[in-house]
Amino acid sequence: MKATVYVTIKENVLDPQGTAVQGALHTMGFAEVGSVRIGKYLELELDTNDKAEAEVQLKAMCEKLLANTVVEDYRFELEG
């Protein structure tokens, strides 16, 4: 089963990396860019066909390693 995980910085947390990218884009002439938020995209292959089990495992992975839940949100999608 394939899992896709998206980790993003919470809306109320400053994103200095996103601000730096926004500034660079403006410098390059892309003034229409209003804001940039940086996140992470992960693809995992899980050796299970049990969707409920996969969801429990993914939640544990995200909360223990893949996302810093103090400043980041996460969501995931399962295929297969």
Secondary structure as GFF3:
##gff-version 3
##sequence-region A 1 80
A	DSSP	beta_strand	2	9	.	.	.	ID=ss1
A	DSSP	alpha_helix	16	27	.	.	.	ID=ss2
A	DSSP	beta_strand	39	45	.	.	.	ID=ss3
A	DSSP	alpha_helix	51	61	.	.	.	ID=ss4
A	DSSP	pi_helix	62	66	.	.	.	ID=ss5
A	DSSP	beta_strand	72	79	.	.	.	ID=ss6
###
